[in-house]
């Protein structure tokens, strides 16, 4: 009988080498756990995903001794360890593959925490895992998973260092807005026996302060606030500029219960100084904190409105942030200790350099002082277009009408109409143009102020006396869009890059005959801002248009290009007529203003269908300063706008 035995074949040297290599690869795979479905990387990724979502139920945890830790407990501890960073979870990433030794794997993760003020804190940290009997990898939970310096009971804490806020500078580089001394007036209720008497004395003293230094102080609720205040608490009454406080110190210093705390606030030279343009700097308000919780914290200084608001990020700089590991001291309740783990130094803000001139701005503010109606006065330097002043009357309530009003220019626009007529050869300064009492266009009757008529007079006289009927009769000679074309040569409607909001005007074009007649006298659909009219006035004085400029640093990226030169003979004729307005026309009150000759044009602009409802205007220049005055619902320009212009010019001459 034959017996069968298995045959053992000998491997060739090549086959033996391949088999050894395969065994080595398999062994390496078993050690690293990288190729299995439940490798340490998969467990780390699941941990990071659960950390982000707040749900760690899919992850197994043990402590360093091997005892199981509930996922809910890890979730709770992660939030506790985050401390003041809990509201801004970190971005989490695994970096590379885990390293495995025996049943312990170590992976590295990158944490990026967003911090207040826009800073970020990034670092890498190890995460350890252990492979269980079922071959699954479990995360070894310990506070060092979050940061190597954290221990049980610790938490992250933040310390924020505000950056020095930069100021706003004038055209010479001197500070306009910066820290200025103030005095906080407070009252201790426990020392007041007669609240009404105290209010009377404080009220009389506050009313004695110059209006430029402080607004009216309302004390009507002070007795009630004193009554409701906590025992020993100080009740805030008002914060005064140091100059204002010194004016009345002798009257309030010894009043019962009064207290005075010195401080500094970011302020302009006076309370009214270019207020709407510059804006204000105030402690962060509830709306600021709600809208930008990642940017502001209580106590921060925040720009509101104007340039302060628009350029707040630049001016305020970048706050510094320090992250600490904080823990309670068991031997001293309420006392904590900690260790710094991250710091970003504050970066000071960058100033804004403007073209504003202190003397001109003060003169503009003084000229509008006491004006109850919404009003504006803007001035610029003819030679280079620099805005020297932007004042808004108290009635403007913080609105920068000087730049953004959209209102009909009234008869000040006869400056543009005259230039357009002269350019087209439709009239000459000496030509006789009848000034009728009324002039009818397609059934609509146009008339002059107070129904005056001059008869047959030179066009220069029509201009100086502001005869509406003369201009409406000439309107057809401008063509359907001739007025708009000339307006554009003076910068109207152009896209300006001023560094802040500005309305450059909209000029009527292609209207019916009645609209063309209305447009010739600054009515109809034509609307402008005071700055747009001041820029046009400067263009006439200069001989070409240049965009007004306000910011020198940072300079606007795309200022409008300069306009082509005006026709010299036309510009010269308009200048002559604008001088006649002052010497023998509607602005004769300016004839004796000290200094160089004054040129100008008055304007009374109807803004609805009621002829009694009118805005008042004056535009003009003296020397190198062009300006525009606007008074909303101001009535006759000779009784409102011209007196403001006179106060402004006399204020300039007195500097």
C-alpha positions as CSV (number, residue, x, y, z in Angstrom):
1,X,0.0,0.0,0.0
2,X,1.3,3.4,-0.9
3,X,1.3,6.1,1.8
4,X,0.7,9.9,0.8
5,X,2.7,12.6,2.5
6,X,2.5,16.4,2.0
7,X,5.2,17.8,-0.1
8,X,7.1,20.8,1.4
9,X,8.5,23.1,-1.2
10,X,11.5,25.2,-0.5
11,X,11.0,29.0,-1.1
12,X,13.3,30.7,-3.4
13,X,15.5,33.5,-1.9
14,X,13.3,36.1,-3.7
15,X,10.0,34.7,-2.2
16,X,11.6,34.5,1.3
17,X,12.5,38.3,1.1
18,X,8.9,39.3,0.1
19,X,7.4,37.2,2.9
20,X,9.6,38.8,5.5
21,X,8.7,42.3,4.2
22,X,5.0,41.5,4.4
23,X,5.4,40.3,8.0
24,X,7.2,43.5,8.9
25,X,4.5,45.7,7.4
26,X,1.8,43.8,9.2
27,X,3.6,44.1,12.5
28,X,4.1,47.8,12.0
29,X,0.3,48.2,11.3
30,X,-0.5,46.4,14.5
31,X,1.8,48.7,16.6
32,X,0.6,52.1,15.2
33,X,-3.1,51.3,14.8
34,X,-3.2,53.7,11.9
35,X,-4.9,51.4,9.4
36,X,-7.8,50.0,11.4
37,X,-11.3,51.4,11.5
38,X,-10.9,52.2,15.2
39,X,-7.4,53.7,15.2
40,X,-6.4,56.5,17.7
41,X,-6.8,59.2,15.0
42,X,-10.5,58.2,14.6
43,X,-11.1,58.5,18.3
44,X,-9.3,61.9,18.4
45,X,-11.3,63.2,15.5
46,X,-14.5,62.0,17.2
47,X,-13.4,63.8,20.4
48,X,-12.7,67.1,18.6
49,X,-16.1,66.8,16.8
50,X,-17.9,66.3,20.1
51,X,-15.9,69.1,21.7
52,X,-17.1,71.4,19.0
53,X,-20.8,70.3,19.2
54,X,-21.0,69.8,22.9
55,X,-22.0,66.2,22.5
56,X,-19.3,63.7,23.5
57,X,-21.5,60.6,23.8
58,X,-19.8,58.9,20.9
59,X,-16.4,59.0,22.7
60,X,-15.0,56.8,25.4
61,X,-13.1,58.4,28.3
62,X,-10.9,57.1,31.1
63,X,-8.9,58.9,33.7
64,X,-5.1,58.4,34.0
65,X,-5.7,55.4,36.3
66,X,-7.9,53.7,33.7
67,X,-11.2,54.4,35.4
68,X,-14.1,55.3,33.1
69,X,-15.2,58.9,33.0
70,X,-18.7,59.8,31.8
71,X,-18.9,61.9,28.7
72,X,-21.2,64.3,30.4
73,X,-18.6,64.9,33.0
74,X,-16.0,65.7,30.4
75,X,-18.4,68.1,28.7
76,X,-18.9,69.9,32.0
77,X,-15.2,70.1,32.8
78,X,-14.4,71.4,29.3
79,X,-16.7,74.3,29.8
80,X,-15.4,75.0,33.3
81,X,-11.8,74.9,32.2
82,X,-12.6,77.4,29.4
83,X,-13.6,79.9,32.0
84,X,-13.9,83.4,30.4
85,X,-13.2,81.9,27.0
86,X,-16.3,79.6,27.2
87,X,-18.3,82.0,25.0
88,X,-15.8,81.8,22.2
89,X,-15.0,78.1,21.5
90,X,-11.7,77.3,19.9
91,X,-11.1,76.1,16.4
92,X,-9.8,72.5,16.8
93,X,-7.6,70.5,14.5
94,X,-5.6,67.3,14.7
95,X,-2.1,67.7,13.4
96,X,-0.5,64.6,11.9
97,X,-0.9,61.0,13.0
98,X,-0.7,59.5,16.5
99,X,2.4,57.9,17.9
100,X,1.8,54.6,19.5
101,X,3.8,52.8,22.2
102,X,2.3,49.6,23.4
103,X,-1.3,50.4,24.3
104,X,-0.8,54.2,24.6
105,X,-1.2,56.6,21.7
106,X,-0.3,60.3,21.7
107,X,-1.8,62.7,19.2
108,X,-1.3,66.4,18.9
109,X,-4.1,68.9,18.4
110,X,-4.0,72.6,17.5
111,X,-6.3,75.0,19.4
112,X,-7.1,78.5,18.1
113,X,-9.0,80.7,20.6
114,X,-10.6,83.9,19.3
115,X,-9.9,86.6,21.9
116,X,-11.5,90.0,22.5
117,X,-10.4,92.8,20.2
118,X,-9.7,90.5,17.3
119,X,-6.6,88.7,18.6
120,X,-6.2,85.0,18.3
121,X,-4.3,82.6,20.5
122,X,-3.0,79.4,18.8
123,X,-1.0,76.6,20.4
124,X,-0.6,72.8,20.1
125,X,-1.3,70.3,22.8
126,X,-1.0,66.5,23.3
127,X,-3.9,64.2,23.7
128,X,-3.3,60.7,25.1
129,X,-5.3,57.6,24.4
130,X,-5.3,54.0,25.6
131,X,-6.4,50.9,23.7
132,X,-8.9,48.8,25.6
133,X,-9.4,45.1,25.6
134,X,-11.9,45.5,22.8
135,X,-9.2,47.2,20.7
136,X,-11.1,50.5,20.9
137,X,-9.1,53.7,21.7
138,X,-10.3,55.7,24.7
139,X,-9.3,59.3,25.4
140,X,-7.4,59.7,28.6
141,X,-9.2,62.7,30.1
142,X,-7.2,65.2,32.1
143,X,-7.2,69.0,32.3
144,X,-3.9,69.2,30.4
145,X,-5.8,68.1,27.3
146,X,-7.0,71.8,27.1
147,X,-3.7,73.3,28.1
148,X,-0.6,71.9,29.6
149,X,-0.7,74.4,32.5
150,X,-4.3,73.6,33.5
151,X,-5.0,71.5,36.6
152,X,-8.2,70.3,38.1
153,X,-10.2,73.3,39.4
154,X,-8.4,75.7,37.2
155,X,-10.0,77.9,34.5
156,X,-8.9,80.4,31.9
157,X,-9.3,84.1,32.8
158,X,-8.8,87.2,30.7
159,X,-7.2,90.4,31.4
160,X,-7.7,93.1,28.8
161,X,-5.4,96.1,28.4
162,X,-7.0,99.0,26.4
163,X,-4.8,100.5,23.7
164,X,-4.1,104.3,23.9
165,X,-6.7,106.0,21.7
166,X,-5.3,108.3,19.0
167,X,-6.6,111.8,18.5
168,X,-7.9,113.7,15.5
169,X,-5.5,116.4,14.3
170,X,-6.0,119.7,12.5
171,X,-4.3,120.8,9.3
172,X,-1.1,121.7,11.1
173,X,-0.9,118.4,12.9
174,X,-2.0,119.7,16.3
175,X,-4.5,117.7,18.3
176,X,-8.2,118.7,17.8
177,X,-9.6,115.8,19.8
178,X,-7.7,114.3,22.7
179,X,-7.7,113.7,26.5
180,X,-8.9,116.9,28.2
181,X,-9.4,117.4,31.9
182,X,-12.9,117.3,33.2
183,X,-14.6,117.4,36.6
184,X,-17.4,115.0,37.6
185,X,-19.9,116.8,39.9
186,X,-21.5,114.4,42.4
187,X,-23.7,114.7,45.4
188,X,-23.7,112.6,48.6
189,X,-27.4,112.3,49.5
190,X,-26.7,111.8,53.2
191,X,-25.4,115.3,53.5
192,X,-28.3,117.0,51.7
193,X,-31.1,118.4,53.9
194,X,-32.8,120.6,51.4
195,X,-32.7,119.0,47.9
196,X,-34.8,121.8,46.3
197,X,-32.5,124.5,47.5
198,X,-29.4,122.6,46.3
199,X,-31.0,122.2,42.8
200,X,-31.7,126.0,42.6
201,X,-28.1,126.8,43.5
202,X,-26.7,124.3,41.1
203,X,-29.0,125.3,38.3
204,X,-28.1,129.0,38.6
205,X,-24.4,128.2,38.6
206,X,-24.7,125.9,35.5
207,X,-26.6,128.5,33.6
208,X,-23.8,130.9,34.1
209,X,-21.3,128.7,32.1
210,X,-20.6,129.8,28.6
211,X,-22.7,127.8,26.1
212,X,-19.7,126.8,24.1
213,X,-18.4,124.8,27.1
214,X,-21.4,122.8,28.3
215,X,-25.0,122.1,27.2
216,X,-27.9,122.9,29.4
217,X,-28.0,120.7,32.5
218,X,-31.4,119.2,33.4
219,X,-31.7,118.9,37.2
220,X,-35.4,118.2,37.4
221,X,-35.0,114.6,38.5
222,X,-32.1,115.2,40.9
223,X,-34.2,115.4,44.1
224,X,-35.8,112.0,43.3
225,X,-32.5,110.4,42.5
226,X,-31.1,111.6,45.8
227,X,-34.0,110.2,47.6
228,X,-33.7,106.8,45.9
229,X,-29.9,106.5,46.1
230,X,-28.3,103.8,48.3
231,X,-26.9,105.0,51.5
232,X,-23.4,106.3,51.1
233,X,-23.6,106.2,47.2
234,X,-22.6,109.3,45.2
235,X,-25.2,110.6,42.7
236,X,-23.7,111.8,39.4
237,X,-24.9,115.3,38.4
238,X,-22.9,116.3,35.4
239,X,-19.4,116.1,33.9
240,X,-17.9,119.5,33.2
241,X,-14.9,120.6,31.2
242,X,-12.3,121.9,33.5
243,X,-12.7,125.4,32.1
244,X,-16.4,125.3,32.8
245,X,-15.9,124.0,36.3
246,X,-13.4,126.7,37.1
247,X,-15.9,129.4,36.0
248,X,-18.4,128.3,38.7
249,X,-16.2,126.6,41.3
250,X,-16.6,129.3,43.9
251,X,-20.4,128.9,43.6
252,X,-20.7,125.2,44.0
253,X,-17.6,123.9,45.8
254,X,-19.1,124.4,49.3
255,X,-22.7,123.4,48.6
256,X,-24.0,120.7,50.9
257,X,-23.0,117.1,49.8
258,X,-21.1,118.1,46.7
259,X,-18.1,116.1,45.6
260,X,-15.8,116.7,42.7
261,X,-13.7,114.0,40.9
262,X,-11.1,114.9,38.3
263,X,-10.9,112.8,35.2
264,X,-10.0,113.0,31.5
265,X,-12.2,112.5,28.5
266,X,-11.6,112.6,24.7
267,X,-13.0,116.0,23.8
268,X,-12.7,118.7,21.1
269,X,-11.6,122.2,22.1
270,X,-15.2,123.3,22.7
271,X,-18.5,121.4,23.1
272,X,-19.7,122.7,19.7
273,X,-16.4,122.4,17.8
274,X,-17.3,120.6,14.5
275,X,-19.4,118.3,16.6
276,X,-21.4,116.6,13.9
277,X,-18.4,116.1,11.7
278,X,-16.1,114.8,14.4
279,X,-18.6,112.8,16.4
280,X,-17.9,111.9,20.0
281,X,-16.0,109.5,22.2
282,X,-17.9,107.9,25.0
283,X,-17.7,104.8,27.2
284,X,-19.1,101.8,25.5
285,X,-22.9,101.8,25.6
286,X,-25.3,98.9,25.9
287,X,-26.0,98.9,22.1
288,X,-22.2,98.8,21.4
289,X,-21.7,95.8,23.7
290,X,-24.7,94.0,22.2
291,X,-23.8,94.7,18.6
292,X,-20.1,93.9,19.0
293,X,-19.5,91.6,21.9
294,X,-16.2,90.4,20.4
295,X,-14.9,94.0,20.1
296,X,-16.0,96.0,23.0
297,X,-16.2,95.4,26.8
298,X,-17.6,97.6,29.5
299,X,-15.3,100.6,30.1
300,X,-14.0,100.8,26.5
301,X,-14.0,104.2,24.8
302,X,-16.0,104.0,21.5
303,X,-16.4,106.6,18.7
304,X,-20.0,107.5,17.9
305,X,-21.0,109.3,14.8
306,X,-18.9,111.4,12.5
307,X,-15.2,110.7,12.0
308,X,-14.9,109.2,15.5
309,X,-17.4,106.5,14.6
310,X,-16.3,105.9,11.0
311,X,-12.7,105.5,11.9
312,X,-13.1,104.0,15.4
313,X,-11.1,100.9,14.6
314,X,-8.1,103.0,13.4
315,X,-8.3,105.5,16.3
316,X,-8.9,102.9,19.1
317,X,-6.0,100.6,18.1
318,X,-5.9,97.0,19.2
319,X,-6.3,96.1,22.9
320,X,-3.8,93.8,24.5
321,X,-5.1,90.6,26.0
322,X,-3.6,88.3,28.7
323,X,-4.8,84.8,29.3
324,X,-4.3,83.4,32.7
325,X,-4.9,80.0,34.4
326,X,-6.9,81.0,37.4
327,X,-7.7,79.1,40.5
328,X,-9.3,79.8,43.8
329,X,-7.2,79.9,46.9
330,X,-8.7,77.5,49.5
331,X,-7.2,79.4,52.4
332,X,-8.6,82.8,51.3
333,X,-12.2,82.7,50.0
334,X,-12.8,85.1,47.1
335,X,-9.1,85.3,46.3
336,X,-7.7,83.8,43.2
337,X,-4.2,83.1,41.9
338,X,-3.0,82.3,38.4
339,X,-0.3,82.0,35.9
340,X,0.1,83.9,32.6
341,X,-0.1,81.6,29.5
342,X,-0.5,84.1,26.7
343,X,-0.1,87.8,26.2
344,X,-0.7,90.2,23.2
345,X,0.5,93.7,23.8
346,X,-1.8,96.6,23.0
347,X,-1.2,98.5,19.8
348,X,-1.9,102.2,20.0
349,X,-4.4,103.7,17.6
350,X,-3.4,105.8,14.6
351,X,-4.5,109.5,14.5
352,X,-6.6,111.1,11.8
353,X,-5.1,114.2,10.2
354,X,-7.7,116.5,8.9
355,X,-7.6,119.9,7.1
356,X,-9.7,121.7,9.7
357,X,-8.4,125.0,11.0
358,X,-9.2,125.9,14.6
359,X,-9.6,129.6,14.1
360,X,-12.0,129.2,11.1
361,X,-14.0,126.5,12.9
362,X,-14.3,128.6,16.0
363,X,-15.6,131.5,13.9
364,X,-18.1,129.3,12.1
365,X,-19.4,127.8,15.4
366,X,-19.7,131.3,16.9
367,X,-21.6,132.5,13.8
368,X,-24.2,129.8,14.3
369,X,-24.4,130.0,18.1
370,X,-27.9,130.7,19.3
371,X,-29.4,129.7,15.9
372,X,-32.4,127.6,16.9
373,X,-33.2,126.4,13.4
374,X,-31.3,123.6,11.6
375,X,-28.4,125.3,10.0
376,X,-24.9,124.9,8.6
377,X,-21.8,126.8,7.6
378,X,-19.0,125.2,5.7
379,X,-15.7,126.9,4.7
380,X,-12.8,125.8,2.5
381,X,-9.6,127.2,1.3
382,X,-9.8,128.3,-2.4
383,X,-6.1,127.7,-3.2
384,X,-6.2,123.9,-2.4
385,X,-9.8,123.0,-1.6
386,X,-9.0,122.1,2.1
387,X,-12.1,122.1,4.3
388,X,-11.4,124.6,7.1
389,X,-14.7,124.4,9.0
390,X,-17.9,122.4,9.1
391,X,-20.3,123.9,11.6
392,X,-23.9,122.8,12.3
393,X,-26.3,124.9,14.4
394,X,-27.8,123.4,17.6
395,X,-31.0,122.6,15.8
396,X,-29.2,120.1,13.6
397,X,-29.1,117.7,16.6
398,X,-25.8,116.0,15.5
399,X,-26.6,115.8,11.8
400,X,-23.8,117.0,9.5
401,X,-26.0,119.2,7.3
402,X,-22.9,121.0,6.1
403,X,-22.0,117.9,4.1
404,X,-25.2,115.9,3.7
405,X,-28.2,118.2,3.4
406,X,-30.2,117.7,0.2
407,X,-32.0,120.9,-0.3
408,X,-32.8,123.4,-3.1
409,X,-30.2,126.1,-3.4
410,X,-32.6,128.9,-4.4
411,X,-31.1,132.0,-5.9
412,X,-27.5,131.1,-5.0
413,X,-27.8,128.8,-8.0
414,X,-28.0,131.9,-10.2
415,X,-24.2,131.8,-10.0
416,X,-24.4,128.6,-12.0
417,X,-27.2,129.8,-14.3
418,X,-25.2,133.0,-15.0
419,X,-22.1,131.1,-15.8
420,X,-24.0,128.8,-18.2
421,X,-25.7,131.8,-20.0
422,X,-22.4,133.6,-20.3
423,X,-20.6,130.5,-21.6
424,X,-23.2,130.1,-24.3
425,X,-23.1,133.8,-25.3
426,X,-26.8,134.1,-24.4
427,X,-26.1,137.2,-22.4
428,X,-23.4,139.6,-21.3
429,X,-23.1,141.4,-18.0
430,X,-24.0,144.7,-19.7
431,X,-26.9,143.4,-21.7
432,X,-30.4,144.7,-20.8
433,X,-32.6,142.0,-19.4
434,X,-36.1,143.1,-18.2
435,X,-36.9,142.5,-14.6
436,X,-40.7,142.1,-14.5
437,X,-42.9,141.8,-11.4
438,X,-44.1,138.4,-12.7
439,X,-43.2,136.1,-15.6
440,X,-45.4,133.3,-16.7
441,X,-44.2,130.0,-18.2
442,X,-46.9,127.5,-19.4
443,X,-49.4,128.9,-17.0
444,X,-47.1,129.0,-14.0
445,X,-46.4,132.5,-12.7
446,X,-42.9,133.3,-11.3
447,X,-42.4,136.4,-9.2
448,X,-39.7,138.2,-7.3
449,X,-39.3,138.5,-3.5
450,X,-41.8,141.0,-2.2
451,X,-43.1,141.4,-5.8
452,X,-40.4,143.9,-6.8
453,X,-39.7,144.9,-10.4
454,X,-36.7,146.7,-11.8
455,X,-37.7,147.2,-15.4
456,X,-35.1,147.2,-18.1
457,X,-31.7,146.9,-16.3
458,X,-28.3,145.4,-17.1
459,X,-28.0,141.7,-16.4
460,X,-25.5,142.5,-13.6
461,X,-28.2,144.4,-11.8
462,X,-30.6,141.5,-12.3
463,X,-28.0,139.3,-10.6
464,X,-27.1,141.7,-7.8
465,X,-30.8,142.3,-6.9
466,X,-31.6,138.6,-7.5
467,X,-34.4,139.1,-10.0
468,X,-36.1,135.8,-10.6
469,X,-38.2,136.9,-13.6
470,X,-35.1,137.9,-15.5
471,X,-33.6,134.4,-15.1
472,X,-36.7,132.5,-15.8
473,X,-37.1,134.5,-19.0
474,X,-33.6,133.5,-20.0
475,X,-34.0,129.8,-19.1
476,X,-34.9,128.6,-22.6
477,X,-31.5,129.8,-23.8
478,X,-29.8,127.2,-21.6
479,X,-31.3,124.3,-23.5
480,X,-32.7,121.1,-21.8
481,X,-29.5,120.2,-20.0
482,X,-27.2,123.2,-20.2
483,X,-27.6,124.0,-16.5
484,X,-26.7,120.4,-15.5
485,X,-23.6,120.5,-17.8
486,X,-22.4,123.8,-16.3
487,X,-23.1,122.4,-12.8
488,X,-20.8,119.5,-13.5
489,X,-18.0,121.8,-14.5
490,X,-18.3,123.1,-10.9
491,X,-18.2,119.7,-9.3
492,X,-21.9,119.1,-8.8
493,X,-23.1,115.5,-9.1
494,X,-19.5,114.2,-9.3
495,X,-18.5,111.2,-7.2
496,X,-16.3,112.6,-4.5
497,X,-14.1,110.6,-2.2
498,X,-13.9,112.7,0.8
499,X,-13.4,110.1,3.5
500,X,-16.9,110.7,4.9
501,X,-20.4,111.0,3.6
502,X,-21.2,113.9,1.3
503,X,-24.0,114.8,-1.1
504,X,-22.6,116.5,-4.2
505,X,-25.9,117.6,-5.7
506,X,-28.4,116.7,-8.3
507,X,-29.1,119.3,-11.0
508,X,-32.4,119.4,-13.0
509,X,-32.1,118.4,-16.6
510,X,-34.4,117.7,-19.6
511,X,-37.5,119.0,-17.8
512,X,-40.5,120.8,-19.2
513,X,-40.4,124.5,-19.7
514,X,-41.7,125.3,-16.2
515,X,-39.1,123.0,-14.7
516,X,-36.3,124.6,-16.7
517,X,-37.5,128.0,-15.5
518,X,-37.6,126.9,-11.9
519,X,-34.2,125.3,-12.2
520,X,-32.6,128.5,-13.4
521,X,-33.4,130.1,-10.0
522,X,-32.4,127.1,-7.9
523,X,-35.9,125.6,-7.5
524,X,-37.6,122.6,-9.1
525,X,-35.8,119.3,-8.7
526,X,-32.3,120.7,-8.2
527,X,-30.9,119.9,-4.7
528,X,-27.4,120.5,-3.2
529,X,-25.5,120.4,0.1
530,X,-23.7,123.4,1.6
531,X,-20.3,121.8,0.9
532,X,-21.3,121.2,-2.8
533,X,-22.2,124.9,-3.1
534,X,-19.0,126.0,-1.3
535,X,-17.0,123.9,-3.7
536,X,-18.8,125.4,-6.7
537,X,-18.2,128.9,-5.4
538,X,-14.5,128.2,-4.9
539,X,-14.4,126.9,-8.4
540,X,-15.7,130.3,-9.7
541,X,-13.1,132.1,-7.6
542,X,-10.3,129.8,-8.5
543,X,-11.1,129.4,-12.2
544,X,-11.5,125.6,-12.1
545,X,-13.0,123.0,-9.9
546,X,-11.1,120.9,-7.4
547,X,-12.7,118.3,-5.1
548,X,-12.7,119.6,-1.5
549,X,-10.5,117.6,0.8
550,X,-11.0,116.8,4.5
551,X,-8.7,114.0,5.4
552,X,-4.9,114.1,4.8
553,X,-4.1,110.9,6.6
554,X,-5.5,108.5,5.7
555,X,-5.9,110.2,2.4
556,X,-8.9,109.1,0.3
557,X,-8.0,106.5,-2.3
558,X,-10.0,107.9,-5.2
559,X,-10.5,111.7,-5.1
560,X,-12.3,113.1,-8.1
561,X,-9.9,114.6,-10.7
562,X,-9.7,118.4,-11.0
563,X,-12.0,120.0,-13.6
564,X,-11.1,121.8,-16.7
565,X,-10.5,125.5,-16.6
566,X,-13.6,127.7,-16.8
567,X,-13.8,130.2,-19.6
568,X,-11.8,133.1,-18.2
569,X,-14.2,135.8,-19.5
570,X,-17.3,134.0,-18.1
571,X,-15.7,133.4,-14.7
572,X,-14.5,137.0,-14.6
573,X,-18.0,138.3,-15.3
574,X,-19.6,136.1,-12.6
575,X,-17.0,137.4,-10.1
576,X,-17.8,140.9,-11.0
577,X,-21.5,140.3,-10.5
578,X,-21.0,138.5,-7.2
579,X,-19.0,141.5,-6.0
580,X,-22.0,143.7,-7.0
581,X,-24.3,141.6,-4.8
582,X,-22.2,142.9,-1.8
583,X,-21.6,146.5,-3.0
584,X,-25.1,147.3,-4.3
585,X,-27.3,144.2,-4.0
586,X,-29.0,141.9,-1.6
587,X,-25.9,141.4,0.6
588,X,-24.9,145.0,1.1
589,X,-24.7,144.3,4.9
590,X,-21.3,142.7,4.1
591,X,-19.9,145.7,2.3
592,X,-18.1,147.1,5.4
593,X,-16.7,143.8,6.7
594,X,-13.0,144.3,7.5
595,X,-10.4,142.8,5.2
596,X,-10.4,141.9,1.5
597,X,-13.4,142.4,-0.7
598,X,-16.3,140.0,-0.2
599,X,-18.0,138.3,-3.1
600,X,-21.3,136.4,-2.8
601,X,-24.8,135.5,-3.7
602,X,-27.9,135.4,-1.5
603,X,-30.6,132.7,-1.9
604,X,-34.1,132.1,-0.7
605,X,-35.3,128.7,-1.7
606,X,-38.9,127.5,-1.7
607,X,-39.1,123.8,-0.6
608,X,-42.8,123.1,-1.0
609,X,-45.8,124.7,-2.7
610,X,-46.2,127.3,0.0
611,X,-44.2,130.5,-1.0
612,X,-44.0,131.4,2.7
613,X,-41.9,128.3,3.3
614,X,-38.3,129.1,2.4
615,X,-34.8,128.1,3.2
616,X,-32.2,130.9,3.5
617,X,-28.7,130.7,1.8
618,X,-25.6,132.7,1.3
619,X,-22.5,131.6,-0.7
620,X,-19.4,133.6,-1.2
621,X,-15.7,134.2,-0.5
622,X,-13.3,136.6,1.0
623,X,-9.6,136.3,0.3
624,X,-8.7,132.6,0.1
625,X,-11.8,131.4,2.0
626,X,-15.0,130.3,0.2
627,X,-18.0,129.4,2.3
628,X,-21.7,128.6,2.2
629,X,-24.4,129.4,4.8
630,X,-27.7,127.5,5.0
631,X,-30.6,128.0,7.4
632,X,-33.5,125.5,7.1
633,X,-36.8,127.4,7.0
634,X,-34.8,130.6,7.5
635,X,-37.1,132.8,5.5
636,X,-35.4,135.8,3.9
637,X,-31.7,135.3,3.4
638,X,-31.0,139.0,4.2
639,X,-32.4,138.5,7.7
640,X,-30.9,135.1,8.5
641,X,-28.1,133.8,6.3
642,X,-26.4,137.1,5.6
643,X,-26.1,138.1,9.3
644,X,-24.5,134.7,9.9
645,X,-22.1,135.3,7.1
646,X,-21.3,138.7,8.6
647,X,-20.6,137.2,12.0
648,X,-18.4,134.6,10.4
649,X,-16.3,137.0,8.4
650,X,-15.9,139.4,11.3
651,X,-14.9,136.5,13.5
652,X,-12.2,135.6,10.9
653,X,-10.9,139.1,10.7
654,X,-10.6,139.3,14.5
655,X,-8.4,136.2,14.8
